[in-house]
Amino acid sequence: MKKIHEKILGFFESKILVGALYGIGIIIVLILVFSAGVSVGSKKASFGRAWGENYEKNFGMMPGRMGFGKDNFPNTNGAIGKIIKIDLPTIIVQGKDSTEKVILIKNDTKVQKMMQEITTKELSLNDFIITIGSPNDQGQIEAKLIRVMPAPELLNNISTTNEKPL
């Protein structure tokens, strides 16, 4: 019995067992990391799928149409059109069908020209803007983001050369 006991102790002290335990530990850690990656990737994919399926509903666009064109700009909690009056902190935007919306610019409103951040003083009459915000009790849209963009008719005339539209 003493020999068996010595053999068992010798086995537990052997480098083979220690190496096998390290190997099993590394495999368990790799499986946990892989499982975490699968879980995160699955959640991202699920969000992306749901966001894509509900894009038109969330942004008020006509189903099946994307990009600039007639009748497919979002208008829920926002405004799209040409600036016709500037009286900071408010501006008035004339949208499609000559509807006018009052935009209230707050301290935390982000203003961009394409992708570059600008100040509200750089906004000018006839600028084409896209505004995202939320309506208030006075019928104004409290802007979270105002982005100055080229007018839609100019987008259709942009050539593939380096010429800039007028």
Phi and psi restraints in degrees (value plus and minus 20) as a CYANA .aco file:
   2 LYS   PHI     -85.0   -45.0
   2 LYS   PSI     -56.8   -16.8
   3 LYS   PHI     -85.4   -45.4
   3 LYS   PSI     -61.2   -21.2
   4 ILE   PHI     -83.8   -43.8
   4 ILE   PSI     -62.6   -22.6
   5 HIS   PHI     -82.0   -42.0
   5 HIS   PSI     -61.8   -21.8
   6 GLU   PHI     -86.5   -46.5
   6 GLU   PSI     -58.3   -18.3
   7 LYS   PHI     -85.9   -45.9
   7 LYS   PSI     -61.0   -21.0
   8 ILE   PHI     -85.0   -45.0
   8 ILE   PSI     -64.4   -24.4
   9 LEU   PHI     -82.3   -42.3
   9 LEU   PSI     -60.9   -20.9
  10 GLY   PHI     -83.1   -43.1
  10 GLY   PSI     -58.1   -18.1
  11 PHE   PHI     -84.9   -44.9
  11 PHE   PSI     -64.2   -24.2
  12 PHE   PHI     -89.8   -49.8
  12 PHE   PSI     -41.4    -1.4
  13 GLU   PHI    -115.4   -75.4
  13 GLU   PSI     -20.9    19.1
  14 SER   PHI     -95.7   -55.7
  14 SER   PSI     133.7   173.7
  15 LYS   PHI     -89.7   -49.7
  15 LYS   PSI     -45.5    -5.5
  16 ILE   PHI     -85.5   -45.5
  16 ILE   PSI     -67.1   -27.1
  17 LEU   PHI     -84.6   -44.6
  17 LEU   PSI     -63.2   -23.2
  18 VAL   PHI     -81.7   -41.7
  18 VAL   PSI     -63.2   -23.2
  19 GLY   PHI     -84.0   -44.0
  19 GLY   PSI     -61.3   -21.3
  20 ALA   PHI     -84.6   -44.6
  20 ALA   PSI     -61.0   -21.0
  21 LEU   PHI     -85.6   -45.6
  21 LEU   PSI     -61.5   -21.5
  22 TYR   PHI     -81.1   -41.1
  22 TYR   PSI     -63.5   -23.5
  23 GLY   PHI     -81.5   -41.5
  23 GLY   PSI     -64.2   -24.2
  24 ILE   PHI     -84.0   -44.0
  24 ILE   PSI     -61.6   -21.6
  25 GLY   PHI     -81.0   -41.0
  25 GLY   PSI     -63.2   -23.2
  26 ILE   PHI     -84.6   -44.6
  26 ILE   PSI     -61.1   -21.1
  27 ILE   PHI     -83.1   -43.1
  27 ILE   PSI     -61.4   -21.4
  28 ILE   PHI     -82.9   -42.9
  28 ILE   PSI     -63.5   -23.5
  29 VAL   PHI     -82.6   -42.6
  29 VAL   PSI     -63.5   -23.5
  30 LEU   PHI     -82.8   -42.8
  30 LEU   PSI     -59.1   -19.1
  31 ILE   PHI     -84.9   -44.9
  31 ILE   PSI     -61.0   -21.0
  32 LEU   PHI     -84.3   -44.3
  32 LEU   PSI     -62.5   -22.5
  33 VAL   PHI     -85.0   -45.0
  33 VAL   PSI     -63.7   -23.7
  34 PHE   PHI     -81.1   -41.1
  34 PHE   PSI     -64.2   -24.2
  35 SER   PHI     -81.7   -41.7
  35 SER   PSI     -60.3   -20.3
  36 ALA   PHI     -84.0   -44.0
  36 ALA   PSI     -61.4   -21.4
  37 GLY   PHI     -83.7   -43.7
  37 GLY   PSI     -61.4   -21.4
  38 VAL   PHI     -83.7   -43.7
  38 VAL   PSI     -62.3   -22.3
  39 SER   PHI     -83.4   -43.4
  39 SER   PSI     -66.8   -26.8
  40 VAL   PHI     -84.5   -44.5
  40 VAL   PSI     -64.7   -24.7
  41 GLY   PHI     -82.6   -42.6
  41 GLY   PSI     -58.6   -18.6
  42 SER   PHI     -84.9   -44.9
  42 SER   PSI     -61.9   -21.9
  43 LYS   PHI     -86.1   -46.1
  43 LYS   PSI     -60.7   -20.7
  44 LYS   PHI     -83.9   -43.9
  44 LYS   PSI     -63.0   -23.0
  45 ALA   PHI     -85.4   -45.4
  45 ALA   PSI     -59.1   -19.1
  46 SER   PHI     -84.4   -44.4
  46 SER   PSI     -62.6   -22.6
  47 PHE   PHI     -84.1   -44.1
  47 PHE   PSI     -65.2   -25.2
  48 GLY   PHI     -80.8   -40.8
  48 GLY   PSI     -60.1   -20.1
  49 ARG   PHI     -85.7   -45.7
  49 ARG   PSI     -66.3   -26.3
  50 ALA   PHI     -86.0   -46.0
  50 ALA   PSI     -58.4   -18.4
  51 TRP   PHI     -83.6   -43.6
  51 TRP   PSI     -63.9   -23.9
  52 GLY   PHI     -85.8   -45.8
  52 GLY   PSI     -59.0   -19.0
  53 GLU   PHI     -88.7   -48.7
  53 GLU   PSI     -48.4    -8.4
  54 ASN   PHI    -128.0   -88.0
  54 ASN   PSI      -7.1    32.9
  55 TYR   PHI     -76.6   -36.6
  55 TYR   PSI     -70.8   -30.8
  56 GLU   PHI     -82.8   -42.8
  56 GLU   PSI     -61.4   -21.4
  57 LYS   PHI     -86.5   -46.5
  57 LYS   PSI     -62.9   -22.9
  58 ASN   PHI     -90.4   -50.4
  58 ASN   PSI     -53.8   -13.8
  59 PHE   PHI    -127.8   -87.8
  59 PHE   PSI     -14.0    26.0
  60 GLY   PHI      49.9    89.9
  60 GLY   PSI       4.3    44.3
  61 MET   PHI    -111.4   -71.4
  61 MET   PSI     137.8   177.8
  62 MET   PHI     -87.6   -47.6
  62 MET   PSI     114.7   154.7
  63 PRO   PHI     -79.0   -39.0
  63 PRO   PSI     119.2   159.2
  64 GLY   PHI      62.0   102.0
  64 GLY   PSI     -20.5    19.5
  65 ARG   PHI    -145.9  -105.9
  65 ARG   PSI     116.2   156.2
  66 MET   PHI    -151.4  -111.4
  66 MET   PSI     139.9   179.9
  67 GLY   PHI      70.3   110.3
  67 GLY   PSI    -192.4  -152.4
  68 PHE   PHI    -104.4   -64.4
  68 PHE   PSI     115.1   155.1
  69 GLY   PHI     152.9   192.9
  69 GLY   PSI     155.4   195.4
  70 LYS   PHI     -87.7   -47.7
  70 LYS   PSI     114.1   154.1
  71 ASP   PHI      45.0    85.0
  71 ASP   PSI      -1.4    38.6
  72 ASN   PHI    -144.6  -104.6
  72 ASN   PSI       3.0    43.0
  73 PHE   PHI    -108.7   -68.7
  73 PHE   PSI     126.3   166.3
  74 PRO   PHI     -90.1   -50.1
  74 PRO   PSI     123.6   163.6
  75 ASN   PHI    -151.2  -111.2
  75 ASN   PSI     -22.2    17.8
  76 THR   PHI     -97.3   -57.3
  76 THR   PSI     103.8   143.8
  77 ASN   PHI      36.5    76.5
  77 ASN   PSI      17.2    57.2
  78 GLY   PHI    -190.0  -150.0
  78 GLY   PSI    -198.8  -158.8
  79 ALA   PHI    -165.7  -125.7
  79 ALA   PSI     127.8   167.8
  80 ILE   PHI    -157.3  -117.3
  80 ILE   PSI     107.5   147.5
  81 GLY   PHI     139.6   179.6
  81 GLY   PSI    -180.6  -140.6
  82 LYS   PHI    -119.3   -79.3
  82 LYS   PSI     117.3   157.3
  83 ILE   PHI     -92.1   -52.1
  83 ILE   PSI     102.5   142.5
  84 ILE   PHI    -131.6   -91.6
  84 ILE   PSI     -32.7     7.3
  85 LYS   PHI    -174.8  -134.8
  85 LYS   PSI     116.8   156.8
  86 ILE   PHI    -142.6  -102.6
  86 ILE   PSI      98.1   138.1
  87 ASP   PHI    -162.5  -122.5
  87 ASP   PSI      55.3    95.3
  88 LEU   PHI     -72.2   -32.2
  88 LEU   PSI     115.4   155.4
  89 PRO   PHI    -110.4   -70.4
  89 PRO   PSI      -4.8    35.2
  90 THR   PHI    -137.8   -97.8
  90 THR   PSI     132.1   172.1
  91 ILE   PHI    -154.4  -114.4
  91 ILE   PSI     134.9   174.9
  92 ILE   PHI    -134.6   -94.6
  92 ILE   PSI     110.7   150.7
  93 VAL   PHI    -135.8   -95.8
  93 VAL   PSI     111.3   151.3
  94 GLN   PHI    -118.7   -78.7
  94 GLN   PSI      97.3   137.3
  95 GLY   PHI    -120.3   -80.3
  95 GLY   PSI    -182.3  -142.3
  96 LYS   PHI     -82.1   -42.1
  96 LYS   PSI     133.4   173.4
  97 ASP   PHI      39.0    79.0
  97 ASP   PSI       5.2    45.2
  98 SER   PHI      38.6    78.6
  98 SER   PSI       4.4    44.4
  99 THR   PHI     -95.7   -55.7
  99 THR   PSI     120.6   160.6
 100 GLU   PHI    -132.9   -92.9
 100 GLU   PSI     116.6   156.6
 101 LYS   PHI    -147.0  -107.0
 101 LYS   PSI     119.5   159.5
 102 VAL   PHI    -113.2   -73.2
 102 VAL   PSI     105.4   145.4
 103 ILE   PHI    -127.2   -87.2
 103 ILE   PSI     105.7   145.7
 104 LEU   PHI    -120.2   -80.2
 104 LEU   PSI     100.5   140.5
 105 ILE   PHI    -114.4   -74.4
 105 ILE   PSI     104.3   144.3
 106 LYS   PHI    -126.8   -86.8
 106 LYS   PSI     155.0   195.0
 107 ASN   PHI     -81.8   -41.8
 107 ASN   PSI     -50.9   -10.9
 108 ASP   PHI    -115.3   -75.3
 108 ASP   PSI     -11.8    28.2
 109 THR   PHI     -89.8   -49.8
 109 THR   PSI     110.7   150.7
 110 LYS   PHI    -114.9   -74.9
 110 LYS   PSI     106.7   146.7
 111 VAL   PHI    -137.0   -97.0
 111 VAL   PSI     107.7   147.7
 112 GLN   PHI    -152.6  -112.6
 112 GLN   PSI     127.0   167.0
 113 LYS   PHI    -129.8   -89.8
 113 LYS   PSI      88.7   128.7
 114 MET   PHI      37.4    77.4
 114 MET   PSI    -128.3   -88.3
 115 MET   PHI    -129.3   -89.3
 115 MET   PSI     -20.1    19.9
 116 GLN   PHI    -118.5   -78.5
 116 GLN   PSI     112.8   152.8
 117 GLU   PHI     -94.8   -54.8
 117 GLU   PSI     115.9   155.9
 118 ILE   PHI    -151.0  -111.0
 118 ILE   PSI     155.0   195.0
 119 THR   PHI    -116.0   -76.0
 119 THR   PSI     144.5   184.5
 120 THR   PHI     -86.3   -46.3
 120 THR   PSI     -45.1    -5.1
 121 LYS   PHI     -89.1   -49.1
 121 LYS   PSI     -37.1     2.9
 122 GLU   PHI    -106.2   -66.2
 122 GLU   PSI     -26.2    13.8
 123 LEU   PHI     -91.9   -51.9
 123 LEU   PSI     123.3   163.3
 124 SER   PHI    -159.7  -119.7
 124 SER   PSI     143.1   183.1
 125 LEU   PHI     -77.8   -37.8
 125 LEU   PSI     126.0   166.0
 126 ASN   PHI      52.5    92.5
 126 ASN   PSI     -17.2    22.8
 127 ASP   PHI     -86.3   -46.3
 127 ASP   PSI     120.0   160.0
 128 PHE   PHI    -112.6   -72.6
 128 PHE   PSI     102.7   142.7
 129 ILE   PHI    -147.2  -107.2
 129 ILE   PSI     135.8   175.8
 130 ILE   PHI    -139.2   -99.2
 130 ILE   PSI     105.3   145.3
 131 THR   PHI    -140.1  -100.1
 131 THR   PSI     114.7   154.7
 132 ILE   PHI    -141.0  -101.0
 132 ILE   PSI     111.3   151.3
 133 GLY   PHI    -189.1  -149.1
 133 GLY   PSI    -172.6  -132.6
 134 SER   PHI    -159.5  -119.5
 134 SER   PSI     125.6   165.6
 135 PRO   PHI     -92.7   -52.7
 135 PRO   PSI     127.8   167.8
 136 ASN   PHI    -132.3   -92.3
 136 ASN   PSI    -197.1  -157.1
 137 ASP   PHI     -90.4   -50.4
 137 ASP   PSI     -36.4     3.6
 138 GLN   PHI    -112.7   -72.7
 138 GLN   PSI     -12.7    27.3
 139 GLY   PHI      59.4    99.4
 139 GLY   PSI      -5.3    34.7
 140 GLN   PHI    -117.8   -77.8
 140 GLN   PSI     142.5   182.5
 141 ILE   PHI    -125.1   -85.1
 141 ILE   PSI      97.6   137.6
 142 GLU   PHI    -100.6   -60.6
 142 GLU   PSI      87.9   127.9
 143 ALA   PHI     -94.1   -54.1
 143 ALA   PSI     114.2   154.2
 144 LYS   PHI    -119.6   -79.6
 144 LYS   PSI     -56.1   -16.1
 145 LEU   PHI    -162.8  -122.8
 145 LEU   PSI     111.7   151.7
 146 ILE   PHI    -143.3  -103.3
 146 ILE   PSI     104.8   144.8
 147 ARG   PHI    -142.3  -102.3
 147 ARG   PSI     102.7   142.7
 148 VAL   PHI    -102.8   -62.8
 148 VAL   PSI     107.2   147.2
 149 MET   PHI    -149.1  -109.1
 149 MET   PSI     143.1   183.1
 150 PRO   PHI     -86.0   -46.0
 150 PRO   PSI     126.2   166.2
 151 ALA   PHI     -80.7   -40.7
 151 ALA   PSI     126.6   166.6
 152 PRO   PHI     -75.5   -35.5
 152 PRO   PSI     -57.5   -17.5
 153 GLU   PHI     -86.3   -46.3
 153 GLU   PSI     -47.6    -7.6
 154 LEU   PHI     -94.2   -54.2
 154 LEU   PSI     -53.0   -13.0
 155 LEU   PHI     -83.6   -43.6
 155 LEU   PSI     -55.2   -15.2
 156 ASN   PHI     -91.3   -51.3
 156 ASN   PSI     -41.3    -1.3
 157 ASN   PHI    -119.1   -79.1
 157 ASN   PSI     -19.1    20.9
 158 ILE   PHI     -91.1   -51.1
 158 ILE   PSI     107.4   147.4
 159 SER   PHI    -112.0   -72.0
 159 SER   PSI     150.5   190.5
 160 THR   PHI    -101.8   -61.8
 160 THR   PSI     -24.2    15.8
 161 THR   PHI    -103.7   -63.7
 161 THR   PSI    -194.9  -154.9
 162 ASN   PHI    -105.8   -65.8
 162 ASN   PSI     -10.1    29.9
 163 GLU   PHI     -90.0   -50.0
 163 GLU   PSI     119.3   159.3
 164 LYS   PHI    -120.2   -80.2
 164 LYS   PSI     120.8   160.8
 165 PRO   PHI     -88.9   -48.9
 165 PRO   PSI     132.0   172.0
